[in-house]
Amino acid sequence: MNPVNIGEIAVGGGRPFVLIAGPCVIESEGHATDIASQLAGIAARLRVPFIFKASYDKANRTSGTSFRGPGLAEGLRVLAAIKSRLTIPILTDIHDAAQAGPAAEVADVLQIPAFLSRQTDLLVAAAKTGRVVNIKKGQFLAPDDITHAVAKVVGAGNSRVIVTERGTSFGYHNLVVDMRAFPMMRAFGVPVVFDVTHSLQLPGGGDGVTAGQAEYIETLASAGVAAGVDGVFLEVHDDPSKAKSDAQNALRLDRLEPLLHRLLAIDRIVKDTGARVHG
C-alpha cells in the first residue's frame, strides 16, 4: 500500500498511526482553538502525527433542536485561523457538493459522513478538489461495499483516499465493530482509520439525542491499533458532560495522553512485527 500524504504526514504504508482528533463540533472559536492547541502539544510531545478535526455543521443531529454548529462560512473562518496559528492540517466534513470547493480552500482532508458514503455527487465533488478524501464507511455497509465509494473518488481523478470504520448497526440503538473489517478494507490498497468514539455511539438512544459508552474508548482503541489500523480518530473534549454534540462518547482531554502512550506501545509491536514478517 502506498501512503496518502497530507503535507508532511504520511498515512498508511506501515507507518505509525496518525491521530485525528478534536471536538465533534465547533462550539466557539475560543474553545476550538484551545482544544486544538492542547491536542497539538500532546501530539508533539509524543511525536504522533496529528490532524485536527472539527465540524462546522452537524447536519444529521437526532433532534431538530440540537446544536448544529456555526455554519459553513463562520466555521471555515475558525478552522482557517486555527490552521494558520498552529500550522496543523485540518479535517472537516462536507454534506453536499456545493460545500466541497469552499471547504477545500481551508481543509487538507474532506470527510464524507457515514450516512452519505454512497452519495455519488458528493464523492465526486470532493474528489475534484484534489484534497485528500476520507470516506466514513456507512453503518449500513459491509466492509467490501466501501470499494465502490473508493472507486467513485478514484474514477473522478483523485487517488488520495482514506477509509474510516465507525461501527456497523446492530439492532436498535447500537453499533458493533468487526475487527475483520480493518484487514478487509486495507486489502483494497487504501489506508484505514478507526473512528473509535463514533463507534461507541448509541444512535438515538437518549430520547432525542445520541447516547454513548465512553468507558470503552481505551478498550476499542487498543483493539483497533492491535489490528494494524493506519489512523485513530477520537472526539476529544475538555469537559464531555458539557459538550454540545456527542457528549456521551467523547474522550476527556486529560485521558488522551495516557491512552496514546498505550496505543503507541501496541502500534510499535504490530508494525515492527509486520515489517519483519514482510521484510
Secondary structure, DSSP 8 states (H G I E B T S, - for coil): ---EEETTEEESTT---EEEEE-SB---HHHHHHHHHHHHHHHHHHT--EEEE-BS--TT-SSTTS---S-HHHHHHHHHHHHHHH---EEEE--SGGGHHHHHTT-SEEEE-GGGTT-HHHHHHHHHTTSEEEEE--TT--GGGHHHHHHHHHHTT---EEEEE--EE-STT-EE--TTHHHHHHTTTS-EEEEHHHHTEETTTTSSS-EE-GGGHHHHHHHHHHTT-SEEEEEEES-GGG-SSSGGG-EEGGGHHHHHHHHHHHHHHHHHHHHHHH-
